[in-house]
Amino acid sequence: MVEEQKKVIEAQLEAMETKLKTTEDQQSLLKDANENLEKSVANPGTQVRDLDEVGLEGYSEGFKKAARQVVYFEPSLDSSKFILEKDVVDGKLIDD
Protein backbone atom coordinates (compact mmCIF):
# COMPACT_ATOMS: atom_id res chain seq x y z
CA MET A 1 0.00 0.00 0.00
CA VAL A 2 2.81 2.41 0.86
CA GLU A 3 4.57 1.45 -2.36
CA GLU A 4 1.42 2.25 -4.38
CA GLN A 5 1.08 5.67 -2.70
CA LYS A 6 4.73 6.36 -3.42
CA LYS A 7 4.19 5.59 -7.14
CA VAL A 8 1.10 7.82 -7.24
CA ILE A 9 3.00 10.66 -5.59
CA GLU A 10 5.96 10.22 -7.96
CA ALA A 11 3.60 10.28 -10.97
CA GLN A 12 1.95 13.44 -9.65
CA LEU A 13 5.37 15.01 -9.06
CA GLU A 14 6.46 14.15 -12.60
CA ALA A 15 3.27 15.66 -14.02
CA MET A 16 3.80 18.83 -11.97
CA GLU A 17 7.43 19.10 -13.14
CA THR A 18 6.29 18.77 -16.76
CA LYS A 19 3.66 21.44 -16.22
CA LEU A 20 6.28 23.70 -14.59
CA LYS A 21 8.63 23.25 -17.57
CA THR A 22 5.82 24.10 -19.99
CA THR A 23 4.93 27.18 -17.96
CA GLU A 24 8.56 28.31 -17.89
CA ASP A 25 8.79 27.87 -21.68
CA GLN A 26 5.64 29.93 -22.16
CA GLN A 27 6.99 32.58 -19.81
CA SER A 28 10.18 32.79 -21.87
CA LEU A 29 8.22 33.19 -25.11
CA LEU A 30 6.03 35.88 -23.58
CA LYS A 31 9.09 37.69 -22.26
CA ASP A 32 10.64 37.73 -25.75
CA ALA A 33 7.40 38.94 -27.32
CA ASN A 34 7.11 41.67 -24.70
CA GLU A 35 10.68 42.85 -25.36
CA ASN A 36 9.97 43.06 -29.10
CA LEU A 37 6.78 44.98 -28.43
CA GLU A 38 8.57 47.40 -26.09
CA LYS A 39 11.20 48.06 -28.77
CA SER A 40 8.58 48.84 -31.40
CA VAL A 41 6.63 51.09 -29.02
CA ALA A 42 9.79 52.85 -27.84
CA ASN A 43 10.64 53.92 -31.39
CA PRO A 44 7.39 54.81 -33.19
CA GLY A 45 9.09 57.67 -35.03
CA THR A 46 10.85 55.25 -37.34
CA GLN A 47 7.58 53.58 -38.25
CA VAL A 48 5.91 56.95 -38.90
CA ARG A 49 8.81 58.09 -41.11
CA ASP A 50 8.63 54.83 -43.05
CA LEU A 51 4.88 55.30 -43.58
CA ASP A 52 5.40 58.92 -44.61
CA GLU A 53 7.97 57.86 -47.20
CA VAL A 54 5.65 55.21 -48.62
CA GLY A 55 2.79 57.72 -48.74
CA LEU A 56 4.92 60.38 -50.40
CA GLU A 57 6.19 57.89 -52.98
CA GLY A 58 2.62 56.92 -53.84
CA TYR A 59 1.55 60.56 -54.03
CA SER A 60 4.53 61.39 -56.25
CA GLU A 61 3.87 58.44 -58.56
CA GLY A 62 0.21 59.46 -58.85
CA PHE A 63 1.26 63.00 -59.77
CA LYS A 64 3.66 61.73 -62.45
CA LYS A 65 0.98 59.45 -63.84
CA ALA A 66 -1.51 62.33 -64.07
CA ALA A 67 1.12 64.59 -65.72
CA ARG A 68 1.84 61.90 -68.35
CA GLN A 69 -1.87 61.65 -69.12
CA VAL A 70 -2.17 65.41 -69.52
CA VAL A 71 0.74 65.42 -71.98
CA TYR A 72 -0.81 62.45 -73.79
CA PHE A 73 -4.10 64.28 -74.28
CA GLU A 74 -2.48 67.66 -74.98
CA PRO A 75 1.00 67.04 -76.45
CA SER A 76 1.68 70.74 -76.94
CA LEU A 77 1.79 71.37 -73.17
CA ASP A 78 5.17 71.77 -71.48
CA SER A 79 5.10 69.23 -68.63
CA SER A 80 8.25 70.72 -67.05
CA LYS A 81 6.03 73.41 -65.54
CA PHE A 82 4.14 70.83 -63.48
CA ILE A 83 5.19 71.11 -59.84
CA LEU A 84 4.26 68.40 -57.34
CA GLU A 85 4.21 70.81 -54.39
CA LYS A 86 1.79 73.28 -56.00
CA ASP A 87 -1.96 73.28 -56.53
CA VAL A 88 -4.48 75.34 -58.47
CA VAL A 89 -7.12 77.06 -56.34
CA ASP A 90 -9.58 79.58 -57.77
CA GLY A 91 -7.60 79.61 -61.01
CA LYS A 92 -4.31 80.48 -59.27
CA LEU A 93 -1.19 78.35 -58.82
CA ILE A 94 -0.38 78.21 -55.10
CA ASP A 95 1.97 76.34 -52.76
CA ASP A 96 0.36 73.31 -51.18
Residue frames as qw, qx, qy, qz and C-alpha x, y, z in Angstrom:
[[0.000, 0.886, 0.464, 0.000, 0.00, 0.00, 0.00],
 [0.294, -0.805, 0.121, 0.500, 2.81, 2.41, 0.86],
 [0.433, -0.136, 0.618, 0.642, 4.57, 1.45, -2.36],
 [0.242, 0.626, 0.660, 0.338, 1.42, 2.25, -4.38],
 [0.118, -0.947, -0.228, 0.195, 1.08, 5.67, -2.70],
 [0.417, -0.569, 0.355, 0.613, 4.73, 6.36, -3.42],
 [0.384, 0.189, 0.682, 0.592, 4.19, 5.59, -7.14],
 [0.087, 0.831, 0.531, 0.140, 1.10, 7.82, -7.24],
 [0.264, -0.889, -0.007, 0.374, 3.00, 10.66, -5.59],
 [0.448, -0.327, 0.518, 0.652, 5.96, 10.22, -7.96],
 [0.312, 0.475, 0.678, 0.466, 3.60, 10.28, -10.97],
 [0.049, -0.933, -0.355, 0.038, 1.95, 13.44, -9.65],
 [0.394, -0.722, 0.209, 0.529, 5.37, 15.01, -9.06],
 [0.445, -0.007, 0.623, 0.643, 6.46, 14.15, -12.60],
 [0.184, 0.717, 0.597, 0.308, 3.27, 15.66, -14.02],
 [0.206, -0.938, -0.155, 0.230, 3.80, 18.83, -11.97],
 [0.458, -0.492, 0.391, 0.628, 7.43, 19.10, -13.14],
 [0.373, 0.315, 0.662, 0.569, 6.29, 18.77, -16.76],
 [0.017, 0.880, 0.458, 0.121, 3.66, 21.44, -16.22],
 [0.364, -0.816, 0.062, 0.445, 6.28, 23.70, -14.59],
 [0.466, -0.174, 0.534, 0.684, 8.63, 23.25, -17.57],
 [0.237, 0.589, 0.633, 0.443, 5.82, 24.10, -19.99],
 [0.161, -0.937, -0.294, 0.099, 4.93, 27.18, -17.96],
 [0.445, -0.630, 0.249, 0.585, 8.56, 28.31, -17.89],
 [0.418, 0.140, 0.616, 0.653, 8.79, 27.87, -21.68],
 [0.081, 0.792, 0.539, 0.274, 5.64, 29.93, -22.16],
 [0.320, -0.878, -0.095, 0.342, 6.99, 32.58, -19.81],
 [0.477, -0.340, 0.419, 0.694, 10.18, 32.79, -21.87],
 [0.289, 0.428, 0.637, 0.572, 8.22, 33.19, -25.11],
 [0.099, -0.899, -0.421, -0.065, 6.03, 35.88, -23.58],
 [0.440, -0.718, 0.083, 0.533, 9.09, 37.69, -22.26],
 [0.421, -0.050, 0.532, 0.733, 10.64, 37.73, -25.75],
 [0.123, 0.654, 0.615, 0.423, 7.40, 38.94, -27.32],
 [0.265, -0.902, -0.278, 0.197, 7.11, 41.67, -24.70],
 [0.458, -0.507, 0.254, 0.684, 10.68, 42.85, -25.36],
 [0.313, 0.235, 0.606, 0.693, 9.97, 43.06, -29.10],
 [0.053, -0.813, -0.541, -0.211, 6.78, 44.98, -28.43],
 [0.380, -0.814, -0.100, 0.428, 8.57, 47.40, -26.09],
 [0.437, -0.222, 0.410, 0.770, 11.20, 48.06, -28.77],
 [0.172, 0.466, 0.619, 0.608, 8.58, 48.84, -31.40],
 [0.215, -0.877, -0.429, -0.033, 6.63, 51.09, -29.02],
 [0.493, -0.646, 0.017, 0.583, 9.79, 52.85, -27.84],
 [0.232, -0.319, 0.443, 0.805, 10.64, 53.92, -31.39],
 [0.474, 0.629, 0.604, -0.122, 7.39, 54.81, -33.19],
 [0.124, 0.807, -0.180, -0.548, 9.09, 57.67, -35.03],
 [0.163, -0.311, 0.814, 0.463, 10.85, 55.25, -37.34],
 [0.299, 0.394, 0.866, 0.072, 7.58, 53.58, -38.25],
 [0.233, 0.834, 0.318, -0.385, 5.91, 56.95, -38.90],
 [0.011, 0.681, -0.458, -0.572, 8.81, 58.09, -41.11],
 [0.240, -0.044, 0.907, 0.343, 8.63, 54.83, -43.05],
 [0.290, 0.621, 0.723, -0.090, 4.88, 55.30, -43.58],
 [0.132, 0.844, 0.023, -0.519, 5.40, 58.92, -44.61],
 [0.103, -0.468, 0.681, 0.554, 7.97, 57.86, -47.20],
 [0.254, 0.247, 0.911, 0.213, 5.65, 55.21, -48.62],
 [0.221, 0.776, 0.521, -0.279, 2.79, 57.72, -48.74],
 [0.048, 0.785, -0.222, -0.577, 4.92, 60.38, -50.40],
 [0.198, -0.218, 0.824, 0.484, 6.19, 57.89, -52.98],
 [0.260, 0.483, 0.833, 0.068, 2.62, 56.92, -53.84],
 [0.140, 0.859, 0.258, -0.419, 1.55, 60.56, -54.03],
 [0.075, -0.642, 0.478, 0.595, 4.53, 61.39, -56.25],
 [0.238, 0.026, 0.892, 0.384, 3.87, 58.44, -58.56],
 [0.249, 0.678, 0.681, -0.122, 0.21, 59.46, -58.85],
 [0.074, 0.841, -0.034, -0.535, 1.26, 63.00, -59.77],
 [0.135, -0.421, 0.700, 0.561, 3.66, 61.73, -62.45],
 [0.280, 0.308, 0.891, 0.180, 0.98, 59.45, -63.84],
 [0.216, 0.819, 0.453, -0.279, -1.51, 62.33, -64.07],
 [0.013, -0.753, 0.304, 0.583, 1.12, 64.59, -65.72],
 [0.228, -0.142, 0.843, 0.466, 1.84, 61.90, -68.35],
 [0.273, 0.560, 0.782, 0.024, -1.87, 61.65, -69.12],
 [0.127, 0.862, 0.152, -0.467, -2.17, 65.41, -69.52],
 [0.064, -0.574, 0.575, 0.579, 0.74, 65.42, -71.98],
 [0.298, 0.145, 0.905, 0.267, -0.81, 62.45, -73.79],
 [0.240, 0.726, 0.642, -0.063, -4.10, 64.28, -74.28],
 [0.178, 0.982, 0.034, -0.055, -2.48, 67.66, -74.98],
 [0.856, 0.048, 0.056, 0.512, 1.00, 67.04, -76.45],
 [0.319, 0.714, 0.001, 0.623, 1.68, 70.74, -76.94],
 [0.505, -0.844, 0.024, -0.180, 1.79, 71.37, -73.17],
 [0.372, 0.564, -0.609, 0.416, 5.17, 71.77, -71.48],
 [0.805, -0.447, -0.386, -0.055, 5.10, 69.23, -68.63],
 [0.561, 0.118, -0.416, 0.705, 8.25, 70.72, -67.05],
 [0.171, -0.438, 0.114, -0.875, 6.03, 73.41, -65.54],
 [0.764, -0.444, -0.378, -0.275, 4.14, 70.83, -63.48],
 [0.091, 0.473, -0.645, 0.594, 5.19, 71.11, -59.84],
 [0.516, -0.264, -0.812, 0.062, 4.26, 68.40, -57.34],
 [0.283, -0.311, -0.573, 0.704, 4.21, 70.81, -54.39],
 [0.176, 0.120, -0.025, -0.977, 1.79, 73.28, -56.00],
 [0.216, 0.488, 0.843, -0.077, -1.96, 73.28, -56.53],
 [0.045, -0.278, -0.354, -0.892, -4.48, 75.34, -58.47],
 [0.075, -0.561, -0.715, 0.410, -7.12, 77.06, -56.34],
 [0.203, 0.844, 0.306, -0.390, -9.58, 79.58, -57.77],
 [0.649, 0.737, 0.085, 0.169, -7.60, 79.61, -61.01],
 [0.019, 0.886, -0.433, 0.163, -4.31, 80.48, -59.27],
 [0.807, 0.163, -0.503, 0.263, -1.19, 78.35, -58.82],
 [0.409, -0.779, 0.277, -0.385, -0.38, 78.21, -55.10],
 [0.183, 0.375, -0.866, 0.275, 1.97, 76.34, -52.76],
 [0.648, -0.303, -0.672, -0.190, 0.36, 73.31, -51.18]]
